[in-house]
Amino acid sequence: MKKSFLSLLLFSAAFVSAADKKNVLLIAGKPSHGPGEHEHNAGIQLLASGLKQGAADLVNVDVSLNGEWPSDELIAKADTIVIYSDGGNGHPALPHLDQLTKKMAAGCGFVCLHYAVEPAYESAGWLSVDGKPVSPPPAGRSSKGKGALEFKDWLGGYFEAFYSVNPHWQADFKELPDHPVSRGVKPFGSSDEWYFNMRFRDNMDGVTPVLQAIAPPETMSRKDGAHEGNPDVRKMVLEDKKPAIVAWSVNRKDGGRGFGFCGGHYHAGWSIDSQRTLVLNAIVWTAKAEVPAAGIVTKFSEEELKANLDKKTPRKAPAPKKK
């Protein structure tokens, strides 16, 4: 009798523990850019492996690759949704904003990595069901592009064309806030395409800057353009010398949590322990699981880090100009 009772207790504890685990849905965009860049499929699979390695008792993990939108069943059970993909007018979330709106209203987490922090460009980004451009955008939506209003709310901020910029630069993150996503994360530096000057929520409502660094003057070496530069960001960098926020968290009024991360252009960045831990922590935090005091600790061999890379043709060097 005692043995049966003990077995029942152990079974009940295991069942409760399994029931308490959160569901993480990781979505990878289609292959893009050259080898080692925008490796969405490899990056998502690496993060999935990291969660299984360091947070198996906290979360269940589902993965969708190659730009395939997950099934309604996977979306329905997700406690947080992570997207690592190209953005702009081809962002994989844009055709599914109504579905995501319902999920976020119910408190689902939302994480976007690198280019995925950028929804559509201005009004040209609005597409009807049959794929034809719509202008002006539907009532109640942002005129800055499809998804802008939603991303500003769900993520806390987003890349806005002709306001935000996407230079490649060495960012040194010397301090981190006291926040669950920072647990176990040490100051680090990385050369990446660190976007900055995001369009954040008004008055940074609910937003906590997580990674900040001073962008060097050479980030403003390009002419003004949709992604290159503008008067606002030039003043920020060259005159005010304000730190650039390249990762942030948000607590939403619907109870959901969001996390934006602007790095991730180079797959090699995932070999940096602190970068990997930060993003894994953020995924767990947005799913509303408890991030351990030491963070999500993982270890990968060089072979594991290079696994699942897309087969891409190396980019050709530009032909020399004739004198």
DRENDO-1510 file (C-alpha; in Angstrom, 1 decimal, always signed):
<recs>
REC; n; res; u; v; w
REC; 1; MET; +0.0; +0.0; +0.0 .
REC; 2; LYS; +2.8; +2.4; +0.9 .
REC; 3; LYS; +4.7; +1.6; -2.3 .
REC; 4; SER; +1.6; +2.2; -4.4 .
REC; 5; PHE; +0.9; +5.5; -2.6 .
REC; 6; LEU; +4.5; +6.7; -3.2 .
REC; 7; SER; +4.3; +5.7; -6.8 .
REC; 8; LEU; +1.0; +7.7; -7.1 .
REC; 9; LEU; +2.6; +10.7; -5.5 .
REC; 10; LEU; +5.6; +10.6; -7.9 .
REC; 11; PHE; +3.3; +10.1; -10.9 .
REC; 12; SER; +1.2; +13.1; -9.8 .
REC; 13; ALA; +4.3; +15.3; -9.3 .
REC; 14; ALA; +5.6; +14.4; -12.8 .
REC; 15; PHE; +2.1; +15.0; -14.3 .
REC; 16; VAL; +1.9; +18.4; -12.7 .
REC; 17; SER; +5.4; +19.3; -13.7 .
REC; 18; ALA; +4.7; +18.4; -17.3 .
REC; 19; ALA; +1.4; +20.3; -17.2 .
REC; 20; ASP; +3.3; +23.4; -16.0 .
REC; 21; LYS; +5.7; +23.5; -18.9 .
REC; 22; LYS; +5.2; +26.3; -21.4 .
REC; 23; ASN; +5.0; +25.9; -25.1 .
REC; 24; VAL; +7.5; +27.7; -27.3 .
REC; 25; LEU; +6.9; +28.0; -31.1 .
REC; 26; LEU; +10.0; +28.9; -33.2 .
REC; 27; ILE; +9.5; +30.1; -36.8 .
REC; 28; ALA; +12.3; +30.3; -39.3 .
REC; 29; GLY; +12.1; +32.3; -42.5 .
REC; 30; LYS; +13.3; +31.2; -45.9 .
REC; 31; PRO; +17.0; +31.1; -46.8 .
REC; 32; SER; +18.4; +34.6; -47.4 .
REC; 33; HIS; +21.7; +36.5; -48.1 .
REC; 34; GLY; +25.0; +34.7; -48.4 .
REC; 35; PRO; +26.6; +31.8; -46.5 .
REC; 36; GLY; +26.7; +32.5; -42.8 .
REC; 37; GLU; +24.2; +35.4; -43.0 .
REC; 38; HIS; +20.5; +35.3; -42.2 .
REC; 39; GLU; +20.8; +31.6; -41.4 .
REC; 40; HIS; +17.2; +31.4; -40.1 .
REC; 41; ASN; +16.8; +27.7; -40.3 .
REC; 42; ALA; +20.2; +26.9; -38.6 .
REC; 43; GLY; +19.7; +29.6; -36.0 .
REC; 44; ILE; +16.2; +28.5; -35.1 .
REC; 45; GLN; +17.3; +24.9; -34.8 .
REC; 46; LEU; +20.2; +25.9; -32.7 .
REC; 47; LEU; +18.0; +27.9; -30.3 .
REC; 48; ALA; +15.6; +24.9; -30.2 .
REC; 49; SER; +18.5; +22.6; -29.2 .
REC; 50; GLY; +19.5; +25.2; -26.6 .
REC; 51; LEU; +16.1; +25.1; -25.0 .
REC; 52; LYS; +16.0; +21.3; -25.0 .
REC; 53; GLN; +19.5; +21.3; -23.5 .
REC; 54; GLY; +19.1; +24.0; -20.9 .
REC; 55; ALA; +15.4; +24.4; -20.3 .
REC; 56; ALA; +13.8; +21.0; -20.9 .
REC; 57; ASP; +12.1; +21.1; -17.6 .
REC; 58; LEU; +10.6; +24.5; -18.3 .
REC; 59; VAL; +9.4; +24.5; -21.9 .
REC; 60; ASN; +8.2; +22.3; -24.8 .
REC; 61; VAL; +9.5; +23.3; -28.2 .
REC; 62; ASP; +7.9; +23.2; -31.7 .
REC; 63; VAL; +9.7; +24.4; -34.8 .
REC; 64; SER; +8.6; +25.5; -38.3 .
REC; 65; LEU; +11.3; +26.0; -40.9 .
REC; 66; ASN; +11.8; +27.5; -44.4 .
REC; 67; GLY; +9.2; +30.2; -44.1 .
REC; 68; GLU; +6.3; +27.7; -43.6 .
REC; 69; TRP; +3.6; +29.2; -41.3 .
REC; 70; PRO; +2.8; +26.8; -38.5 .
REC; 71; SER; -0.5; +25.0; -38.2 .
REC; 72; ASP; -3.5; +26.5; -36.4 .
REC; 73; GLU; -2.9; +23.8; -33.7 .
REC; 74; LEU; +0.7; +24.9; -33.0 .
REC; 75; ILE; -0.3; +28.6; -33.0 .
REC; 76; ALA; -3.2; +27.9; -30.6 .
REC; 77; LYS; -1.1; +26.1; -28.0 .
REC; 78; ALA; +1.9; +28.4; -28.1 .
REC; 79; ASP; +2.7; +30.5; -25.0 .
REC; 80; THR; +5.3; +32.5; -26.9 .
REC; 81; ILE; +6.0; +32.8; -30.7 .
REC; 82; VAL; +9.5; +33.5; -31.9 .
REC; 83; ILE; +10.2; +34.7; -35.5 .
REC; 84; TYR; +13.7; +34.8; -37.1 .
REC; 85; SER; +13.2; +35.7; -40.7 .
REC; 86; ASP; +13.5; +38.5; -43.3 .
REC; 87; GLY; +11.2; +41.4; -42.7 .
REC; 88; GLY; +9.8; +44.3; -44.7 .
REC; 89; ASN; +6.9; +43.6; -47.1 .
REC; 90; GLY; +7.8; +39.9; -47.1 .
REC; 91; HIS; +7.6; +39.4; -43.3 .
REC; 92; PRO; +5.9; +36.0; -42.8 .
REC; 93; ALA; +3.7; +37.3; -40.0 .
REC; 94; LEU; +1.9; +39.9; -42.2 .
REC; 95; PRO; -0.7; +37.6; -43.8 .
REC; 96; HIS; -1.5; +36.3; -40.3 .
REC; 97; LEU; -1.9; +39.5; -38.3 .
REC; 98; ASP; -5.5; +38.8; -37.4 .
REC; 99; GLN; -4.6; +35.4; -36.0 .
REC; 100; LEU; -1.7; +36.8; -34.1 .
REC; 101; THR; -3.9; +39.7; -32.7 .
REC; 102; LYS; -6.1; +37.1; -31.0 .
REC; 103; LYS; -3.1; +35.3; -29.6 .
REC; 104; MET; -1.5; +38.4; -28.2 .
REC; 105; ALA; -4.7; +39.7; -26.7 .
REC; 106; ALA; -4.7; +36.4; -24.7 .
REC; 107; GLY; -1.3; +37.2; -23.3 .
REC; 108; CYS; +1.0; +35.2; -25.7 .
REC; 109; GLY; +4.6; +36.2; -25.8 .
REC; 110; PHE; +6.3; +37.6; -28.9 .
REC; 111; VAL; +10.0; +37.5; -29.9 .
REC; 112; CYS; +11.5; +38.9; -33.1 .
REC; 113; LEU; +15.1; +38.4; -34.1 .
REC; 114; HIS; +17.1; +40.6; -36.5 .
REC; 115; TYR; +15.3; +41.5; -39.7 .
REC; 116; ALA; +12.1; +40.1; -38.2 .
REC; 117; VAL; +11.8; +43.3; -36.1 .
REC; 118; GLU; +10.9; +45.2; -39.2 .
REC; 119; PRO; +7.3; +44.9; -40.5 .
REC; 120; ALA; +6.2; +46.3; -43.9 .
REC; 121; TYR; +7.4; +49.6; -45.4 .
REC; 122; GLU; +4.8; +52.4; -45.3 .
REC; 123; SER; +1.5; +52.2; -47.0 .
REC; 124; ALA; +2.9; +50.2; -50.0 .
REC; 125; GLY; +3.2; +47.4; -47.6 .
REC; 126; TRP; -0.6; +47.0; -47.2 .
REC; 127; LEU; -1.8; +44.1; -49.3 .
REC; 128; SER; -5.4; +42.9; -49.8 .
REC; 129; VAL; -6.4; +39.3; -49.7 .
REC; 130; ASP; -5.8; +38.9; -53.5 .
REC; 131; GLY; -2.3; +40.4; -53.0 .
REC; 132; LYS; -2.9; +43.8; -54.6 .
REC; 133; PRO; -1.6; +47.0; -52.8 .
REC; 134; VAL; -4.1; +48.8; -50.6 .
REC; 135; SER; -3.7; +52.6; -50.1 .
REC; 136; PRO; -4.5; +54.2; -47.7 .
REC; 137; PRO; -4.2; +51.5; -45.0 .
REC; 138; PRO; -7.4; +50.1; -43.3 .
REC; 139; ALA; -9.0; +52.3; -40.7 .
REC; 140; GLY; -7.3; +52.0; -37.3 .
REC; 141; ARG; -4.0; +50.8; -38.7 .
REC; 142; SER; -0.7; +52.7; -38.7 .
REC; 143; SER; +0.2; +54.6; -41.9 .
REC; 144; LYS; +3.8; +53.5; -41.5 .
REC; 145; GLY; +3.1; +50.0; -42.9 .
REC; 146; LYS; +1.3; +46.8; -42.3 .
REC; 147; GLY; +2.2; +45.4; -38.9 .
REC; 148; ALA; +3.7; +48.6; -37.5 .
REC; 149; LEU; +0.9; +49.3; -35.0 .
REC; 150; GLU; +0.9; +45.7; -33.9 .
REC; 151; PHE; +4.6; +45.3; -33.6 .
REC; 152; LYS; +4.9; +48.5; -31.6 .
REC; 153; ASP; +2.4; +47.0; -29.1 .
REC; 154; TRP; +3.4; +43.4; -29.1 .
REC; 155; LEU; +7.1; +43.8; -29.3 .
REC; 156; GLY; +7.5; +47.2; -27.6 .
REC; 157; GLY; +9.2; +48.7; -30.7 .
REC; 158; TYR; +10.0; +48.0; -34.3 .
REC; 159; PHE; +12.3; +49.0; -37.2 .
REC; 160; GLU; +10.6; +51.9; -39.0 .
REC; 161; ALA; +11.9; +52.6; -42.5 .
REC; 162; PHE; +13.3; +56.2; -43.0 .
REC; 163; TYR; +13.7; +56.4; -39.2 .
REC; 164; SER; +15.6; +53.3; -38.0 .
REC; 165; VAL; +19.0; +52.3; -39.5 .
REC; 166; ASN; +20.9; +49.1; -40.2 .
REC; 167; PRO; +24.7; +49.6; -40.2 .
REC; 168; HIS; +27.3; +47.0; -39.4 .
REC; 169; TRP; +29.4; +47.9; -36.4 .
REC; 170; GLN; +31.2; +46.6; -33.4 .
REC; 171; ALA; +28.9; +47.0; -30.3 .
REC; 172; ASP; +30.3; +46.6; -26.8 .
REC; 173; PHE; +27.7; +46.0; -24.2 .
REC; 174; LYS; +29.3; +46.9; -20.9 .
REC; 175; GLU; +26.3; +46.9; -18.6 .
REC; 176; LEU; +23.0; +44.9; -18.4 .
REC; 177; PRO; +19.8; +45.7; -16.5 .
REC; 178; ASP; +18.6; +43.7; -13.5 .
REC; 179; HIS; +16.0; +41.7; -15.4 .
REC; 180; PRO; +15.2; +38.0; -15.8 .
REC; 181; VAL; +16.5; +38.0; -19.4 .
REC; 182; SER; +19.9; +39.1; -18.2 .
REC; 183; ARG; +20.5; +36.3; -15.8 .
REC; 184; GLY; +23.8; +34.6; -16.4 .
REC; 185; VAL; +24.6; +37.1; -19.2 .
REC; 186; LYS; +28.0; +38.8; -18.9 .
REC; 187; PRO; +29.1; +42.0; -20.7 .
REC; 188; PHE; +30.1; +41.1; -24.3 .
REC; 189; GLY; +30.9; +42.6; -27.6 .
REC; 190; SER; +30.0; +41.6; -31.1 .
REC; 191; SER; +30.4; +42.9; -34.7 .
REC; 192; ASP; +27.0; +42.6; -36.3 .
REC; 193; GLU; +24.4; +44.4; -38.3 .
REC; 194; TRP; +23.0; +46.0; -35.1 .
REC; 195; TYR; +19.9; +48.0; -36.1 .
REC; 196; PHE; +19.0; +50.9; -33.9 .
REC; 197; ASN; +16.8; +54.0; -33.4 .
REC; 198; MET; +13.7; +51.8; -33.2 .
REC; 199; ARG; +10.3; +53.3; -33.1 .
REC; 200; PHE; +9.4; +52.4; -29.5 .
REC; 201; ARG; +6.2; +52.7; -27.7 .
REC; 202; ASP; +5.3; +56.3; -26.6 .
REC; 203; ASN; +7.3; +57.3; -23.5 .
REC; 204; MET; +8.8; +53.8; -23.6 .
REC; 205; ASP; +5.7; +52.5; -21.9 .
REC; 206; GLY; +6.5; +49.1; -20.4 .
REC; 207; VAL; +9.8; +48.9; -22.3 .
REC; 208; THR; +13.1; +48.0; -20.7 .
REC; 209; PRO; +16.3; +48.6; -22.7 .
REC; 210; VAL; +18.5; +45.4; -22.4 .
REC; 211; LEU; +21.5; +45.9; -24.7 .
REC; 212; GLN; +22.8; +49.4; -25.3 .
REC; 213; ALA; +26.0; +50.7; -26.8 .
REC; 214; ILE; +27.4; +53.9; -28.3 .
REC; 215; ALA; +27.3; +53.7; -32.1 .
REC; 216; PRO; +30.5; +55.0; -33.7 .
REC; 217; PRO; +30.4; +58.0; -36.1 .
REC; 218; GLU; +31.1; +55.7; -39.1 .
REC; 219; THR; +27.6; +54.2; -38.7 .
REC; 220; MET; +26.4; +57.5; -40.3 .
REC; 221; SER; +28.7; +57.3; -43.3 .
REC; 222; ARG; +25.9; +56.4; -45.7 .
REC; 223; LYS; +23.5; +58.8; -47.4 .
REC; 224; ASP; +20.0; +59.2; -46.1 .
REC; 225; GLY; +17.6; +56.5; -47.1 .
REC; 226; ALA; +15.0; +53.9; -46.0 .
REC; 227; HIS; +17.6; +52.0; -43.9 .
REC; 228; GLU; +20.8; +54.0; -44.2 .
REC; 229; GLY; +20.3; +57.4; -42.4 .
REC; 230; ASN; +18.1; +60.4; -41.6 .
REC; 231; PRO; +18.4; +63.7; -39.7 .
REC; 232; ASP; +17.0; +62.2; -36.5 .
REC; 233; VAL; +19.5; +59.4; -36.2 .
REC; 234; ARG; +22.4; +61.6; -37.3 .
REC; 235; LYS; +21.6; +64.0; -34.4 .
REC; 236; MET; +21.4; +61.1; -32.0 .
REC; 237; VAL; +24.8; +59.6; -33.0 .
REC; 238; LEU; +26.9; +62.6; -34.0 .
REC; 239; GLU; +25.6; +65.3; -31.6 .
REC; 240; ASP; +23.8; +63.8; -28.7 .
REC; 241; LYS; +25.9; +60.6; -28.6 .
REC; 242; LYS; +23.0; +58.7; -27.0 .
REC; 243; PRO; +23.4; +54.9; -26.5 .
REC; 244; ALA; +21.7; +52.8; -29.2 .
REC; 245; ILE; +19.2; +50.3; -27.9 .
REC; 246; VAL; +19.6; +47.1; -29.9 .
REC; 247; ALA; +17.7; +44.7; -27.6 .
REC; 248; TRP; +14.7; +45.3; -25.3 .
REC; 249; SER; +11.9; +43.7; -23.4 .
REC; 250; VAL; +8.3; +44.8; -22.9 .
REC; 251; ASN; +5.5; +44.0; -20.4 .
REC; 252; ARG; +2.2; +44.5; -22.1 .
REC; 253; LYS; -1.1; +45.5; -20.6 .
REC; 254; ASP; -2.7; +42.3; -22.0 .
REC; 255; GLY; -0.4; +40.4; -19.7 .
REC; 256; GLY; +1.9; +39.3; -22.5 .
REC; 257; ARG; +5.6; +39.9; -22.8 .
REC; 258; GLY; +7.8; +40.8; -25.8 .
REC; 259; PHE; +11.5; +40.9; -26.7 .
REC; 260; GLY; +13.2; +42.4; -29.7 .
REC; 261; PHE; +16.8; +41.6; -30.7 .
REC; 262; CYS; +18.5; +43.4; -33.5 .
REC; 263; GLY; +21.6; +41.2; -33.9 .
REC; 264; GLY; +21.7; +37.9; -35.6 .
REC; 265; HIS; +22.8; +38.9; -39.1 .
REC; 266; TYR; +25.8; +36.6; -38.8 .
REC; 267; HIS; +25.3; +33.0; -37.7 .
REC; 268; ALA; +28.7; +33.2; -35.9 .
REC; 269; GLY; +27.1; +35.4; -33.3 .
REC; 270; TRP; +25.3; +32.4; -31.8 .
REC; 271; SER; +28.7; +31.1; -30.8 .
REC; 272; ILE; +28.9; +33.9; -28.2 .
REC; 273; ASP; +27.7; +32.4; -24.9 .
REC; 274; SER; +26.2; +35.6; -23.5 .
REC; 275; GLN; +24.3; +36.4; -26.8 .
REC; 276; ARG; +22.9; +32.9; -26.9 .
REC; 277; THR; +22.0; +32.9; -23.2 .
REC; 278; LEU; +20.3; +36.3; -23.5 .
REC; 279; VAL; +18.0; +35.2; -26.3 .
REC; 280; LEU; +17.2; +31.8; -24.7 .
REC; 281; ASN; +16.4; +33.6; -21.4 .
REC; 282; ALA; +14.1; +36.0; -23.3 .
REC; 283; ILE; +12.3; +33.1; -25.0 .
REC; 284; VAL; +11.7; +31.4; -21.7 .
REC; 285; TRP; +10.7; +34.7; -20.0 .
REC; 286; THR; +8.2; +35.6; -22.7 .
REC; 287; ALA; +6.6; +32.2; -22.3 .
REC; 288; LYS; +6.1; +33.1; -18.6 .
REC; 289; ALA; +8.4; +30.4; -17.3 .
REC; 290; GLU; +10.9; +31.2; -14.5 .
REC; 291; VAL; +14.4; +31.9; -15.9 .
REC; 292; PRO; +17.0; +30.2; -13.6 .
REC; 293; ALA; +19.4; +32.4; -11.6 .
REC; 294; ALA; +22.3; +31.3; -13.8 .
REC; 295; GLY; +20.3; +31.8; -17.0 .
REC; 296; ILE; +19.8; +29.1; -19.7 .
REC; 297; VAL; +23.2; +27.5; -19.8 .
REC; 298; THR; +24.2; +25.7; -23.0 .
REC; 299; LYS; +27.3; +24.4; -24.7 .
REC; 300; PHE; +27.8; +23.6; -28.3 .
REC; 301; SER; +30.7; +22.2; -30.3 .
REC; 302; GLU; +31.9; +24.0; -33.4 .
REC; 303; GLU; +30.3; +21.2; -35.5 .
REC; 304; GLU; +27.0; +21.7; -33.7 .
REC; 305; LEU; +27.1; +25.4; -34.2 .
REC; 306; LYS; +27.6; +24.9; -38.0 .
REC; 307; ALA; +24.9; +22.3; -38.3 .
REC; 308; ASN; +21.8; +22.9; -40.5 .
REC; 309; LEU; +23.3; +25.8; -42.5 .
REC; 310; ASP; +21.5; +26.5; -45.7 .
REC; 311; LYS; +23.2; +25.5; -49.0 .
REC; 312; LYS; +24.0; +28.9; -50.5 .
REC; 313; THR; +26.2; +30.1; -53.3 .
REC; 314; PRO; +28.9; +32.4; -52.1 .
REC; 315; ARG; +28.5; +35.9; -53.3 .
REC; 316; LYS; +30.7; +37.1; -56.1 .
REC; 317; ALA; +33.1; +40.0; -55.4 .
REC; 318; PRO; +32.1; +43.1; -57.5 .
REC; 319; ALA; +34.1; +43.5; -60.7 .
REC; 320; PRO; +36.8; +46.1; -60.5 .
REC; 321; LYS; +35.9; +49.5; -61.9 .
REC; 322; LYS; +37.6; +50.4; -65.1 .
REC; 323; LYS; +39.9; +53.4; -64.8 .
</recs>
